[in-house]
């Protein structure tokens, strides 16, 4: 007896999940990262985040004003 042949129906379609995208964007938002660009190609999602801007540091001058 021989083993049955494996029959494939062709390439399987893969699609990016709306839920997965929302979860990823929520996590990025919670981390405080800015999103520059989102690219969706088939089942692959690319999320490009921008750089964080540093807040200017305040001088510790004891509350004195400049003359």
N, CA, C and O of each residue as an XYZ file, in Angstrom:
268
protein
N       0.818     -1.187      0.000
C       0.000      0.000      0.000
C       0.863      1.252      0.000
O       1.930      1.282      0.613
N       0.404      2.262     -0.675
C       1.147      3.514     -0.730
C       0.397      4.575      0.061
O      -0.812      4.481      0.271
N       1.132      5.573      0.489
C       0.530      6.679      1.257
C      -0.227      7.594      0.301
O       0.179      7.748     -0.851
N      -1.321      8.204      0.759
C      -2.063      9.107     -0.116
C      -1.236     10.351     -0.441
O      -0.429     10.805      0.371
N      -1.446     10.885     -1.625
C      -0.714     12.074     -2.055
C      -1.252     13.301     -1.325
O      -2.453     13.418     -1.080
N      -0.356     14.197     -0.989
C      -0.742     15.432     -0.325
C      -1.203     16.423     -1.380
O      -0.443     16.780     -2.281
N      -2.428     16.858     -1.269
C      -2.985     17.778     -2.252
C      -3.054     19.161     -1.614
O      -3.621     19.332     -0.535
N      -2.474     20.136     -2.289
C      -2.529     21.507     -1.787
C      -3.379     22.332     -2.738
O      -3.407     22.081     -3.943
N      -4.063     23.307     -2.191
C      -4.950     24.131     -3.005
C      -4.271     25.392     -3.512
O      -4.944     26.258     -4.071
N      -3.008     25.523     -3.343
C      -2.286     26.718     -3.791
C      -1.858     27.552     -2.596
O      -2.012     27.135     -1.448
N      -1.318     28.736     -2.872
C      -0.841     29.577     -1.761
C      -2.000     30.075     -0.912
O      -3.050     30.463     -1.423
N      -1.784     30.055      0.380
C      -2.798     30.494      1.334
C      -2.760     32.021      1.437
O      -1.685     32.611      1.539
N      -3.916     32.646      1.410
C      -3.987     34.106      1.525
C      -3.835     34.492      2.991
O      -4.491     33.931      3.869
N      -2.974     35.441      3.232
C      -2.750     35.925      4.581
C      -3.109     37.400      4.600
O      -2.723     38.151      3.704
N      -3.839     37.810      5.610
C      -4.274     39.189      5.697
C      -3.945     39.745      7.065
O      -4.051     39.041      8.069
N      -3.550     40.989      7.109
C      -3.254     41.642      8.383
C      -4.562     41.831      9.148
O      -5.552     42.296      8.585
N      -4.564     41.477     10.405
C      -5.746     41.570     11.244
C      -5.943     43.005     11.728
O      -5.001     43.655     12.183
N      -7.164     43.480     11.625
C      -7.504     44.807     12.125
C      -7.266     44.884     13.628
O      -6.782     45.893     14.142
N      -7.611     43.812     14.320
C      -7.432     43.760     15.779
C      -5.950     43.824     16.159
O      -5.579     44.521     17.104
N      -5.110     43.100     15.427
C      -3.670     43.109     15.711
C      -3.084     44.498     15.495
O      -2.240     44.951     16.268
N      -3.535     45.171     14.438
C      -3.054     46.524     14.165
C      -3.468     47.482     15.271
O      -2.666     48.304     15.712
N      -4.714     47.382     15.722
C      -5.201     48.256     16.801
C      -4.441     48.020     18.109
O      -4.119     48.970     18.822
N      -4.158     46.756     18.418
C      -3.411     46.430     19.647
C      -1.998     47.010     19.583
O      -1.507     47.577     20.559
N      -1.347     46.862     18.423
C       0.020     47.381     18.267
C       0.036     48.903     18.376
O       0.902     49.465     19.048
N      -0.914     49.578     17.721
C      -0.954     51.043     17.786
C      -1.287     51.531     19.195
O      -0.776     52.566     19.624
N      -2.127     50.808     19.914
C      -2.465     51.181     21.299
C      -1.234     51.059     22.199
O      -0.998     51.913     23.054
N      -0.452     49.991     22.004
C       0.765     49.799     22.796
C       1.773     50.905     22.515
O       2.439     51.388     23.431
N       1.890     51.307     21.249
C       2.807     52.385     20.884
C       2.328     53.701     21.492
O       3.133     54.492     21.986
N       1.014     53.932     21.454
C       0.448     55.151     22.033
C       0.674     55.187     23.545
O       1.025     56.230     24.096
N       0.474     54.051     24.214
C       0.678     53.986     25.663
C       2.132     54.242     26.045
O       2.414     54.759     27.126
N       3.067     53.874     25.141
C       4.484     54.106     25.404
C       4.885     55.551     25.104
O       5.995     55.967     25.434
N       3.983     56.318     24.478
C       4.263     57.719     24.205
C       5.094     57.956     22.959
O       5.672     59.030     22.798
N       5.164     56.971     22.076
C       5.947     57.115     20.855
C       5.091     57.711     19.738
O       3.932     57.327     19.578
N       5.645     58.640     18.970
C       4.896     59.164     17.821
C       5.013     58.209     16.626
O       6.077     57.638     16.389
N       3.935     58.038     15.887
C       3.931     57.178     14.698
C       4.070     58.063     13.466
O       3.256     58.958     13.238
N       5.105     57.806     12.675
C       5.343     58.565     11.451
C       4.593     57.972     10.272
O       4.002     58.697      9.472
N       4.619     56.633     10.168
C       4.053     55.999      8.980
C       3.644     54.572      9.311
O       4.316     53.885     10.080
N       2.519     54.126      8.714
C       2.059     52.744      8.841
C       1.926     52.178      7.431
O       1.201     52.730      6.603
N       2.629     51.070      7.157
C       2.568     50.413      5.849
C       1.988     49.017      6.034
O       2.488     48.235      6.843
N       0.925     48.700      5.278
C       0.308     47.377      5.321
C       0.443     46.765      3.939
O      -0.026     47.323      2.947
N       1.092     45.607      3.888
C       1.286     44.900      2.630
C       0.957     43.435      2.860
O       1.772     42.685      3.396
N      -0.249     43.026      2.449
C      -0.660     41.638      2.662
C      -0.795     41.355      4.145
O      -1.560     42.020      4.842
N      -0.059     40.376      4.626
C      -0.115     40.011      6.031
C       0.951     40.675      6.869
O       1.102     40.354      8.048
N       1.691     41.592      6.282
C       2.788     42.238      6.998
C       2.446     43.696      7.269
O       1.992     44.420      6.383
N       2.673     44.113      8.511
C       2.423     45.497      8.921
C       3.744     46.097      9.379
O       4.443     45.518     10.210
N       4.081     47.260      8.833
C       5.275     47.997      9.279
C       4.804     49.285      9.928
O       4.044     50.047      9.331
N       5.255     49.527     11.152
C       4.927     50.753     11.864
C       6.232     51.488     12.117
O       7.112     50.983     12.814
N       6.354     52.685     11.548
C       7.565     53.489     11.692
C       7.302     54.569     12.735
O       6.432     55.422     12.565
N       8.068     54.513     13.812
C       7.916     55.485     14.890
C       8.958     56.591     14.749
O      10.070     56.362     14.273
N       8.579     57.785     15.170
C       9.482     58.931     15.125
C      10.323     59.000     16.390
O      10.150     58.217     17.323
N      11.213     59.934     16.390
C      12.097     60.140     17.537
C      11.367     60.918     18.627
O      10.492     61.737     18.348
N      11.736     60.652     19.839
C      11.166     61.387     20.958
C      11.863     62.727     21.084
O      13.087     62.814     20.983
N      11.088     63.757     21.304
C      11.665     65.082     21.510
C      11.903     65.269     23.002
O      11.033     65.002     23.831
N      13.096     65.733     23.316
C      13.418     65.963     24.719
C      12.838     67.293     25.167
O      12.858     68.279     24.430
N      12.327     67.303     26.375
C      11.837     68.548     26.936
C      13.041     69.362     27.410
O      13.995     68.792     27.938
N      13.013     70.670     27.232
C      14.138     71.467     27.704
C      14.264     71.363     29.224
O      13.277     71.432     29.957
N      15.497     71.196     29.667
C      15.730     71.088     31.103
C      15.690     72.476     31.730
O      16.164     73.454     31.152
N      15.124     72.534     32.900
C      15.040     73.815     33.601
C      16.268     73.990     34.484
O      16.743     73.043     35.111
N      16.761     75.198     34.520
C      17.904     75.493     35.384
C      17.443     75.519     36.824
O      16.350     75.992     37.133
N      18.273     75.015     37.684
C      17.988     75.083     39.113
C      18.669     76.348     39.640
O      19.818     76.311     40.081
N      17.940     77.466     39.587
C      18.523     78.728     40.022
C      17.898     79.231     41.321
O      18.117     80.373     41.725
N      17.122     78.373     41.963
C      16.527     78.776     43.234
C      15.370     79.749     43.084
O      14.986     80.407     44.052
N      14.811     79.851     41.888
C      13.682     80.752     41.674
C      14.081     82.198     41.443
O      13.214     83.071     41.409
N      15.377     82.478     41.281
C      15.829     83.858     41.047
C      15.628     84.224     39.584
O      15.790     83.384     38.698
N      15.279     85.464     39.338
C      15.087     85.945     37.977
C      16.372     86.598     37.464
O      17.181     87.109     38.239
N      16.539     86.567     36.145
C      17.688     87.222     35.530
C      17.536     88.731     35.638
O      16.423     89.245     35.529
N      18.630     89.448     35.849
C      18.604     90.898     35.941
C      18.758     91.486     34.606
O      18.762     92.709     34.466
